[in-house]
Amino acid sequence: MKSFFTPKFNGFFVANLVAFTLIGLSKLSEKYIFTYNAGVLVFSEFVIIPLLMGIISAWFWRDSNLSSNKLTGYSCMNAFIAILLSFIFLGEGMICLIIVSPLLMVLVIAGAFIGKSMFNKNNQTLNISILSLMAVVFFADASTPHRYDNMVADEVQINAPVSQVWQHVVAFKRIEEKNKYWLFKAGMPSPVQATVDGYHVGAGRKCIFSNGYVFDEKIVTYDVNRNLTFDITHQPRDPEIMGHIDILRGQFLLKDNGNNTTTLIGNSWYRLYVFPAWYYDTWAKSITRNVHIRVMEHIKELSESK
């Protein structure tokens, strides 16, 4: 009887088995050894492991004479299997998987073509050197503390005086406008309302998102008609992007333009727990910017309404 464990199957099975084993070892090391990275998904988990998956698959498929198109297709299937397994066993949410998918796909494909080149040349010294370098990078990265903070700023022009705009900055009624940003449409939580316990420094404020998410905030600057700044004291933890980013502080600045109009500036400070930062910060900035736009456009509409 023909064995189920064919080279084609092993290219999928072993690659994902090794990947999940390495992720497990990485998480254990964060828990017991490198505790400063607890909860952080480091560079190696999103770069080295997908590349290694592609290389492992290429080794099993080395005698199959796969065309470039077939190798690309098989690699995409391999990445899709990894994404599905992450959803099932790691509890990752759909939005998170949508975000990680392009990076994972590209790196698994790249790894497969690197592996194909390695094994076609049959240079064992080169092959061992490449794999050893990847191992060194993986463990060096896992043992290095990771931290990335950033700030995003946006502004809108409002045809209303600052005193009128300020009324809707501290707290605003429910946003009924339909979401325009595609990730909000896909199910990512979006801001819908802000409430406040008092109009002074130290007062509690809540930013309410769809799906019942609530960000608890504390007002740290209350400069009427000029500056509302608040620290985030508690935020929801879930399988989506909220589990990989902390919003640290928010701020609204109002500038009187002198012609009965106001420039409203929204600032947000956040910390990422996923790397490489150059990739995930692109998504974080886009998401934060669209949160700003949704809230500030609502404030603009409320302020300009007669």
HELIX and SHEET records of a PDB file:
HELIX    1   1 PRO A    7  TYR A   32  1                                  26    
HELIX    2   2 THR A   35  ASN A   37  5                                   3    
HELIX    3   3 PHE A   43  PHE A   46  1                                   4    
HELIX    4   4 ILE A   48  PHE A   60  1                                  13    
HELIX    5   5 SER A   68  PHE A   89  1                                  22    
HELIX    6   6 MET A   94  LYS A  121  1                                  28    
HELIX    7   7 GLN A  124  ALA A  142  1                                  19    
HELIX    8   8 VAL A  162  VAL A  169  1                                   8    
HELIX    9   9 TRP A  182  LYS A  185  1                                   4    
HELIX   10  10 SER A  210  GLY A  212  5                                   3    
HELIX   11  11 ILE A  241  HIS A  244  5                                   4    
HELIX   12  12 ALA A  277  GLU A  304  1                                  28    
SHEET    1   A 7 TYR A 148  ILE A 158  0                                        
SHEET    2   A 7 THR A 262  LEU A 272 -1                                        
SHEET    3   A 7 ILE A 245  ASP A 256 -1                                        
SHEET    4   A 7 ASN A 227  HIS A 234 -1                                        
SHEET    5   A 7 VAL A 214  ASP A 223 -1                                        
SHEET    6   A 7 GLY A 204  PHE A 209 -1                                        
SHEET    7   A 7 PRO A 191  VAL A 196 -1                                        
END                                                                             
